[in-house]
Amino acid sequence: MAGIPWWVIAMVVFILFSGYMALRAMKKEQEMEQKFIEQEGQKYMDRIDDAKRKKETMPS
């Protein structure tokens, strides 16, 4: 380590930190996307249930 300049060590640390932050951001983005998909799916299922109820209450 004595022969390695301090700025090289700093660059390696910054690269590792940048990779960690990128992974953390990617995970957060996936969680947000999953939550959005679940919300949209629930809206779709609610519409299907509403249509079924309307169909059941309509006189034949």
PDB file of N, CA, C and O in Angstrom:
ATOM      1  N   MET A   1       0.820  -1.195   0.000  1.00  0.00           N
ATOM      2  CA  MET A   1       0.000   0.000   0.000  1.00  0.00           C
ATOM      3  C   MET A   1       0.856   1.246   0.000  1.00  0.00           C
ATOM      4  O   MET A   1       0.412   2.315  -0.419  1.00  0.00           O
ATOM      5  N   ALA A   2       2.067   1.110   0.464  1.00  0.00           N
ATOM      6  CA  ALA A   2       2.926   2.284   0.576  1.00  0.00           C
ATOM      7  C   ALA A   2       3.259   2.854  -0.800  1.00  0.00           C
ATOM      8  O   ALA A   2       3.490   4.056  -0.931  1.00  0.00           O
ATOM      9  N   GLY A   3       3.284   2.013  -1.816  1.00  0.00           N
ATOM     10  CA  GLY A   3       3.645   2.488  -3.147  1.00  0.00           C
ATOM     11  C   GLY A   3       2.474   3.002  -3.965  1.00  0.00           C
ATOM     12  O   GLY A   3       2.672   3.522  -5.063  1.00  0.00           O
ATOM     13  N   ILE A   4       1.263   2.866  -3.455  1.00  0.00           N
ATOM     14  CA  ILE A   4       0.067   3.299  -4.187  1.00  0.00           C
ATOM     15  C   ILE A   4      -0.266   4.734  -3.789  1.00  0.00           C
ATOM     16  O   ILE A   4      -0.371   5.040  -2.602  1.00  0.00           O
ATOM     17  N   PRO A   5      -0.431   5.613  -4.772  1.00  0.00           N
ATOM     18  CA  PRO A   5      -0.794   6.998  -4.445  1.00  0.00           C
ATOM     19  C   PRO A   5      -2.173   7.065  -3.783  1.00  0.00           C
ATOM     20  O   PRO A   5      -3.041   6.234  -4.051  1.00  0.00           O
ATOM     21  N   TRP A   6      -2.361   8.061  -2.919  1.00  0.00           N
ATOM     22  CA  TRP A   6      -3.622   8.199  -2.180  1.00  0.00           C
ATOM     23  C   TRP A   6      -4.801   8.416  -3.105  1.00  0.00           C
ATOM     24  O   TRP A   6      -5.909   7.972  -2.807  1.00  0.00           O
ATOM     25  N   TRP A   7      -4.581   9.102  -4.242  1.00  0.00           N
ATOM     26  CA  TRP A   7      -5.696   9.402  -5.142  1.00  0.00           C
ATOM     27  C   TRP A   7      -6.202   8.141  -5.841  1.00  0.00           C
ATOM     28  O   TRP A   7      -7.372   8.083  -6.220  1.00  0.00           O
ATOM     29  N   VAL A   8      -5.358   7.141  -6.021  1.00  0.00           N
ATOM     30  CA  VAL A   8      -5.789   5.881  -6.621  1.00  0.00           C
ATOM     31  C   VAL A   8      -6.715   5.153  -5.648  1.00  0.00           C
ATOM     32  O   VAL A   8      -7.739   4.602  -6.050  1.00  0.00           O
ATOM     33  N   ILE A   9      -6.351   5.155  -4.382  1.00  0.00           N
ATOM     34  CA  ILE A   9      -7.196   4.535  -3.365  1.00  0.00           C
ATOM     35  C   ILE A   9      -8.527   5.274  -3.280  1.00  0.00           C
ATOM     36  O   ILE A   9      -9.582   4.648  -3.173  1.00  0.00           O
ATOM     37  N   ALA A  10      -8.481   6.600  -3.329  1.00  0.00           N
ATOM     38  CA  ALA A  10      -9.710   7.402  -3.285  1.00  0.00           C
ATOM     39  C   ALA A  10     -10.607   7.079  -4.480  1.00  0.00           C
ATOM     40  O   ALA A  10     -11.822   6.961  -4.323  1.00  0.00           O
ATOM     41  N   MET A  11     -10.030   6.937  -5.658  1.00  0.00           N
ATOM     42  CA  MET A  11     -10.817   6.612  -6.849  1.00  0.00           C
ATOM     43  C   MET A  11     -11.485   5.243  -6.727  1.00  0.00           C
ATOM     44  O   MET A  11     -12.641   5.083  -7.120  1.00  0.00           O
ATOM     45  N   VAL A  12     -10.779   4.270  -6.193  1.00  0.00           N
ATOM     46  CA  VAL A  12     -11.349   2.935  -5.995  1.00  0.00           C
ATOM     47  C   VAL A  12     -12.509   3.005  -5.006  1.00  0.00           C
ATOM     48  O   VAL A  12     -13.550   2.383  -5.218  1.00  0.00           O
ATOM     49  N   VAL A  13     -12.330   3.757  -3.935  1.00  0.00           N
ATOM     50  CA  VAL A  13     -13.399   3.908  -2.950  1.00  0.00           C
ATOM     51  C   VAL A  13     -14.610   4.583  -3.594  1.00  0.00           C
ATOM     52  O   VAL A  13     -15.742   4.149  -3.381  1.00  0.00           O
ATOM     53  N   PHE A  14     -14.386   5.635  -4.375  1.00  0.00           N
ATOM     54  CA  PHE A  14     -15.494   6.328  -5.038  1.00  0.00           C
ATOM     55  C   PHE A  14     -16.203   5.436  -6.048  1.00  0.00           C
ATOM     56  O   PHE A  14     -17.423   5.511  -6.189  1.00  0.00           O
ATOM     57  N   ILE A  15     -15.457   4.600  -6.746  1.00  0.00           N
ATOM     58  CA  ILE A  15     -16.066   3.681  -7.710  1.00  0.00           C
ATOM     59  C   ILE A  15     -16.942   2.664  -6.979  1.00  0.00           C
ATOM     60  O   ILE A  15     -18.056   2.378  -7.417  1.00  0.00           O
ATOM     61  N   LEU A  16     -16.453   2.124  -5.884  1.00  0.00           N
ATOM     62  CA  LEU A  16     -17.241   1.166  -5.113  1.00  0.00           C
ATOM     63  C   LEU A  16     -18.488   1.830  -4.536  1.00  0.00           C
ATOM     64  O   LEU A  16     -19.569   1.241  -4.556  1.00  0.00           O
ATOM     65  N   PHE A  17     -18.346   3.043  -4.025  1.00  0.00           N
ATOM     66  CA  PHE A  17     -19.485   3.774  -3.486  1.00  0.00           C
ATOM     67  C   PHE A  17     -20.516   4.057  -4.576  1.00  0.00           C
ATOM     68  O   PHE A  17     -21.719   3.936  -4.344  1.00  0.00           O
ATOM     69  N   SER A  18     -20.048   4.429  -5.750  1.00  0.00           N
ATOM     70  CA  SER A  18     -20.942   4.700  -6.876  1.00  0.00           C
ATOM     71  C   SER A  18     -21.712   3.437  -7.276  1.00  0.00           C
ATOM     72  O   SER A  18     -22.905   3.504  -7.570  1.00  0.00           O
ATOM     73  N   GLY A  19     -21.039   2.306  -7.287  1.00  0.00           N
ATOM     74  CA  GLY A  19     -21.699   1.039  -7.604  1.00  0.00           C
ATOM     75  C   GLY A  19     -22.757   0.693  -6.573  1.00  0.00           C
ATOM     76  O   GLY A  19     -23.844   0.231  -6.922  1.00  0.00           O
ATOM     77  N   TYR A  20     -22.443   0.916  -5.304  1.00  0.00           N
ATOM     78  CA  TYR A  20     -23.413   0.661  -4.235  1.00  0.00           C
ATOM     79  C   TYR A  20     -24.644   1.539  -4.402  1.00  0.00           C
ATOM     80  O   TYR A  20     -25.770   1.057  -4.284  1.00  0.00           O
ATOM     81  N   MET A  21     -24.441   2.819  -4.674  1.00  0.00           N
ATOM     82  CA  MET A  21     -25.555   3.746  -4.832  1.00  0.00           C
ATOM     83  C   MET A  21     -26.404   3.372  -6.063  1.00  0.00           C
ATOM     84  O   MET A  21     -27.628   3.496  -6.032  1.00  0.00           O
ATOM     85  N   ALA A  22     -25.762   2.924  -7.125  1.00  0.00           N
ATOM     86  CA  ALA A  22     -26.499   2.511  -8.319  1.00  0.00           C
ATOM     87  C   ALA A  22     -27.361   1.288  -8.019  1.00  0.00           C
ATOM     88  O   ALA A  22     -28.516   1.229  -8.440  1.00  0.00           O
ATOM     89  N   LEU A  23     -26.816   0.316  -7.300  1.00  0.00           N
ATOM     90  CA  LEU A  23     -27.595  -0.867  -6.938  1.00  0.00           C
ATOM     91  C   LEU A  23     -28.765  -0.509  -6.039  1.00  0.00           C
ATOM     92  O   LEU A  23     -29.864  -1.040  -6.196  1.00  0.00           O
ATOM     93  N   ARG A  24     -28.522   0.398  -5.092  1.00  0.00           N
ATOM     94  CA  ARG A  24     -29.584   0.827  -4.186  1.00  0.00           C
ATOM     95  C   ARG A  24     -30.703   1.537  -4.950  1.00  0.00           C
ATOM     96  O   ARG A  24     -31.884   1.313  -4.681  1.00  0.00           O
ATOM     97  N   ALA A  25     -30.331   2.385  -5.894  1.00  0.00           N
ATOM     98  CA  ALA A  25     -31.323   3.093  -6.702  1.00  0.00           C
ATOM     99  C   ALA A  25     -32.109   2.125  -7.575  1.00  0.00           C
ATOM    100  O   ALA A  25     -33.318   2.285  -7.745  1.00  0.00           O
ATOM    101  N   MET A  26     -31.435   1.124  -8.130  1.00  0.00           N
ATOM    102  CA  MET A  26     -32.108   0.138  -8.970  1.00  0.00           C
ATOM    103  C   MET A  26     -33.125  -0.658  -8.156  1.00  0.00           C
ATOM    104  O   MET A  26     -34.226  -0.930  -8.634  1.00  0.00           O
ATOM    105  N   LYS A  27     -32.764  -1.031  -6.937  1.00  0.00           N
ATOM    106  CA  LYS A  27     -33.676  -1.779  -6.078  1.00  0.00           C
ATOM    107  C   LYS A  27     -34.897  -0.939  -5.734  1.00  0.00           C
ATOM    108  O   LYS A  27     -36.023  -1.435  -5.768  1.00  0.00           O
ATOM    109  N   LYS A  28     -34.683   0.321  -5.404  1.00  0.00           N
ATOM    110  CA  LYS A  28     -35.788   1.223  -5.063  1.00  0.00           C
ATOM    111  C   LYS A  28     -36.714   1.403  -6.271  1.00  0.00           C
ATOM    112  O   LYS A  28     -37.936   1.428  -6.120  1.00  0.00           O
ATOM    113  N   GLU A  29     -36.140   1.527  -7.448  1.00  0.00           N
ATOM    114  CA  GLU A  29     -36.931   1.681  -8.674  1.00  0.00           C
ATOM    115  C   GLU A  29     -37.791   0.440  -8.921  1.00  0.00           C
ATOM    116  O   GLU A  29     -38.953   0.557  -9.310  1.00  0.00           O
ATOM    117  N   GLN A  30     -37.225  -0.740  -8.696  1.00  0.00           N
ATOM    118  CA  GLN A  30     -37.986  -1.975  -8.876  1.00  0.00           C
ATOM    119  C   GLN A  30     -39.130  -2.066  -7.876  1.00  0.00           C
ATOM    120  O   GLN A  30     -40.220  -2.524  -8.220  1.00  0.00           O
ATOM    121  N   GLU A  31     -38.892  -1.633  -6.639  1.00  0.00           N
ATOM    122  CA  GLU A  31     -39.953  -1.650  -5.632  1.00  0.00           C
ATOM    123  C   GLU A  31     -41.089  -0.707  -6.024  1.00  0.00           C
ATOM    124  O   GLU A  31     -42.262  -1.054  -5.890  1.00  0.00           O
ATOM    125  N   MET A  32     -40.738   0.486  -6.508  1.00  0.00           N
ATOM    126  CA  MET A  32     -41.755   1.447  -6.933  1.00  0.00           C
ATOM    127  C   MET A  32     -42.548   0.918  -8.126  1.00  0.00           C
ATOM    128  O   MET A  32     -43.765   1.089  -8.198  1.00  0.00           O
ATOM    129  N   GLU A  33     -41.849   0.275  -9.059  1.00  0.00           N
ATOM    130  CA  GLU A  33     -42.509  -0.288 -10.234  1.00  0.00           C
ATOM    131  C   GLU A  33     -43.468  -1.413  -9.835  1.00  0.00           C
ATOM    132  O   GLU A  33     -44.573  -1.510 -10.369  1.00  0.00           O
ATOM    133  N   GLN A  34     -43.044  -2.254  -8.902  1.00  0.00           N
ATOM    134  CA  GLN A  34     -43.888  -3.352  -8.438  1.00  0.00           C
ATOM    135  C   GLN A  34     -45.131  -2.816  -7.751  1.00  0.00           C
ATOM    136  O   GLN A  34     -46.225  -3.345  -7.949  1.00  0.00           O
ATOM    137  N   LYS A  35     -44.977  -1.774  -6.946  1.00  0.00           N
ATOM    138  CA  LYS A  35     -46.112  -1.169  -6.255  1.00  0.00           C
ATOM    139  C   LYS A  35     -47.105  -0.586  -7.269  1.00  0.00           C
ATOM    140  O   LYS A  35     -48.317  -0.724  -7.108  1.00  0.00           O
ATOM    141  N   PHE A  36     -46.582   0.060  -8.306  1.00  0.00           N
ATOM    142  CA  PHE A  36     -47.440   0.621  -9.352  1.00  0.00           C
ATOM    143  C   PHE A  36     -48.205  -0.480 -10.076  1.00  0.00           C
ATOM    144  O   PHE A  36     -49.401  -0.345 -10.332  1.00  0.00           O
ATOM    145  N   ILE A  37     -47.517  -1.566 -10.403  1.00  0.00           N
ATOM    146  CA  ILE A  37     -48.162  -2.686 -11.096  1.00  0.00           C
ATOM    147  C   ILE A  37     -49.271  -3.272 -10.233  1.00  0.00           C
ATOM    148  O   ILE A  37     -50.348  -3.587 -10.738  1.00  0.00           O
ATOM    149  N   GLU A  38     -49.015  -3.420  -8.932  1.00  0.00           N
ATOM    150  CA  GLU A  38     -50.036  -3.961  -8.034  1.00  0.00           C
ATOM    151  C   GLU A  38     -51.244  -3.027  -7.938  1.00  0.00           C
ATOM    152  O   GLU A  38     -52.383  -3.491  -7.897  1.00  0.00           O
ATOM    153  N   GLN A  39     -51.005  -1.729  -7.901  1.00  0.00           N
ATOM    154  CA  GLN A  39     -52.107  -0.768  -7.834  1.00  0.00           C
ATOM    155  C   GLN A  39     -52.956  -0.822  -9.102  1.00  0.00           C
ATOM    156  O   GLN A  39     -54.184  -0.819  -9.029  1.00  0.00           O
ATOM    157  N   GLU A  40     -52.310  -0.872 -10.253  1.00  0.00           N
ATOM    158  CA  GLU A  40     -53.048  -0.934 -11.509  1.00  0.00           C
ATOM    159  C   GLU A  40     -53.818  -2.244 -11.626  1.00  0.00           C
ATOM    160  O   GLU A  40     -54.936  -2.262 -12.141  1.00  0.00           O
ATOM    161  N   GLY A  41     -53.228  -3.337 -11.155  1.00  0.00           N
ATOM    162  CA  GLY A  41     -53.917  -4.624 -11.167  1.00  0.00           C
ATOM    163  C   GLY A  41     -55.145  -4.605 -10.273  1.00  0.00           C
ATOM    164  O   GLY A  41     -56.176  -5.184 -10.615  1.00  0.00           O
ATOM    165  N   GLN A  42     -55.037  -3.941  -9.130  1.00  0.00           N
ATOM    166  CA  GLN A  42     -56.182  -3.841  -8.226  1.00  0.00           C
ATOM    167  C   GLN A  42     -57.301  -3.017  -8.865  1.00  0.00           C
ATOM    168  O   GLN A  42     -58.478  -3.353  -8.732  1.00  0.00           O
ATOM    169  N   LYS A  43     -56.934  -1.949  -9.551  1.00  0.00           N
ATOM    170  CA  LYS A  43     -57.950  -1.140 -10.251  1.00  0.00           C
ATOM    171  C   LYS A  43     -58.673  -1.994 -11.298  1.00  0.00           C
ATOM    172  O   LYS A  43     -59.893  -1.920 -11.440  1.00  0.00           O
ATOM    173  N   TYR A  44     -57.907  -2.799 -12.021  1.00  0.00           N
ATOM    174  CA  TYR A  44     -58.487  -3.662 -13.044  1.00  0.00           C
ATOM    175  C   TYR A  44     -59.443  -4.683 -12.422  1.00  0.00           C
ATOM    176  O   TYR A  44     -60.540  -4.912 -12.932  1.00  0.00           O
ATOM    177  N   MET A  45     -59.011  -5.293 -11.314  1.00  0.00           N
ATOM    178  CA  MET A  45     -59.859  -6.283 -10.651  1.00  0.00           C
ATOM    179  C   MET A  45     -61.124  -5.621 -10.096  1.00  0.00           C
ATOM    180  O   MET A  45     -62.197  -6.224 -10.136  1.00  0.00           O
ATOM    181  N   ASP A  46     -61.018  -4.408  -9.586  1.00  0.00           N
ATOM    182  CA  ASP A  46     -62.195  -3.683  -9.101  1.00  0.00           C
ATOM    183  C   ASP A  46     -63.187  -3.429 -10.235  1.00  0.00           C
ATOM    184  O   ASP A  46     -64.396  -3.569 -10.049  1.00  0.00           O
ATOM    185  N   ARG A  47     -62.676  -3.058 -11.401  1.00  0.00           N
ATOM    186  CA  ARG A  47     -63.567  -2.833 -12.548  1.00  0.00           C
ATOM    187  C   ARG A  47     -64.270  -4.122 -12.960  1.00  0.00           C
ATOM    188  O   ARG A  47     -65.451  -4.103 -13.305  1.00  0.00           O
ATOM    189  N   ILE A  48     -63.554  -5.233 -12.925  1.00  0.00           N
ATOM    190  CA  ILE A  48     -64.172  -6.522 -13.277  1.00  0.00           C
ATOM    191  C   ILE A  48     -65.267  -6.858 -12.267  1.00  0.00           C
ATOM    192  O   ILE A  48     -66.352  -7.296 -12.653  1.00  0.00           O
ATOM    193  N   ASP A  49     -64.992  -6.658 -10.973  1.00  0.00           N
ATOM    194  CA  ASP A  49     -65.995  -6.928  -9.942  1.00  0.00           C
ATOM    195  C   ASP A  49     -67.226  -6.036 -10.110  1.00  0.00           C
ATOM    196  O   ASP A  49     -68.356  -6.501  -9.958  1.00  0.00           O
ATOM    197  N   ASP A  50     -67.011  -4.769 -10.418  1.00  0.00           N
ATOM    198  CA  ASP A  50     -68.133  -3.856 -10.649  1.00  0.00           C
ATOM    199  C   ASP A  50     -68.985  -4.317 -11.829  1.00  0.00           C
ATOM    200  O   ASP A  50     -70.213  -4.276 -11.766  1.00  0.00           O
ATOM    201  N   ALA A  51     -68.335  -4.751 -12.895  1.00  0.00           N
ATOM    202  CA  ALA A  51     -69.066  -5.222 -14.070  1.00  0.00           C
ATOM    203  C   ALA A  51     -69.877  -6.472 -13.732  1.00  0.00           C
ATOM    204  O   ALA A  51     -71.006  -6.623 -14.200  1.00  0.00           O
ATOM    205  N   LYS A  52     -69.310  -7.368 -12.924  1.00  0.00           N
ATOM    206  CA  LYS A  52     -70.036  -8.575 -12.526  1.00  0.00           C
ATOM    207  C   LYS A  52     -71.259  -8.218 -11.690  1.00  0.00           C
ATOM    208  O   LYS A  52     -72.337  -8.778 -11.891  1.00  0.00           O
ATOM    209  N   ARG A  53     -71.092  -7.281 -10.747  1.00  0.00           N
ATOM    210  CA  ARG A  53     -72.227  -6.878  -9.912  1.00  0.00           C
ATOM    211  C   ARG A  53     -73.330  -6.228 -10.739  1.00  0.00           C
ATOM    212  O   ARG A  53     -74.513  -6.484 -10.516  1.00  0.00           O
ATOM    213  N   LYS A  54     -72.944  -5.396 -11.681  1.00  0.00           N
ATOM    214  CA  LYS A  54     -73.940  -4.750 -12.543  1.00  0.00           C
ATOM    215  C   LYS A  54     -74.689  -5.788 -13.368  1.00  0.00           C
ATOM    216  O   LYS A  54     -75.902  -5.700 -13.558  1.00  0.00           O
ATOM    217  N   LYS A  55     -73.940  -6.768 -13.851  1.00  0.00           N
ATOM    218  CA  LYS A  55     -74.560  -7.808 -14.667  1.00  0.00           C
ATOM    219  C   LYS A  55     -75.538  -8.645 -13.818  1.00  0.00           C
ATOM    220  O   LYS A  55     -76.605  -9.030 -14.297  1.00  0.00           O
ATOM    221  N   GLU A  56     -75.171  -8.919 -12.572  1.00  0.00           N
ATOM    222  CA  GLU A  56     -76.029  -9.718 -11.697  1.00  0.00           C
ATOM    223  C   GLU A  56     -77.307  -8.966 -11.301  1.00  0.00           C
ATOM    224  O   GLU A  56     -78.357  -9.584 -11.125  1.00  0.00           O
ATOM    225  N   THR A  57     -77.226  -7.664 -11.163  1.00  0.00           N
ATOM    226  CA  THR A  57     -78.389  -6.879 -10.722  1.00  0.00           C
ATOM    227  C   THR A  57     -79.315  -6.509 -11.872  1.00  0.00           C
ATOM    228  O   THR A  57     -80.440  -6.070 -11.635  1.00  0.00           O
ATOM    229  N   MET A  58     -78.870  -6.676 -13.098  1.00  0.00           N
ATOM    230  CA  MET A  58     -79.724  -6.358 -14.250  1.00  0.00           C
ATOM    231  C   MET A  58     -80.816  -7.424 -14.391  1.00  0.00           C
ATOM    232  O   MET A  58     -80.528  -8.620 -14.358  1.00  0.00           O
ATOM    233  N   PRO A  59     -82.072  -6.981 -14.547  1.00  0.00           N
ATOM    234  CA  PRO A  59     -83.145  -7.974 -14.756  1.00  0.00           C
ATOM    235  C   PRO A  59     -83.004  -8.636 -16.126  1.00  0.00           C
ATOM    236  O   PRO A  59     -82.590  -7.997 -17.093  1.00  0.00           O
ATOM    237  N   SER A  60     -83.347  -9.897 -16.198  1.00  0.00           N
ATOM    238  CA  SER A  60     -83.210 -10.639 -17.444  1.00  0.00           C
ATOM    239  C   SER A  60     -84.335 -10.372 -18.390  1.00  0.00           C
ATOM    240  O   SER A  60     -84.363 -10.926 -19.489  1.00  0.00           O
TER     241      SER A  60
END
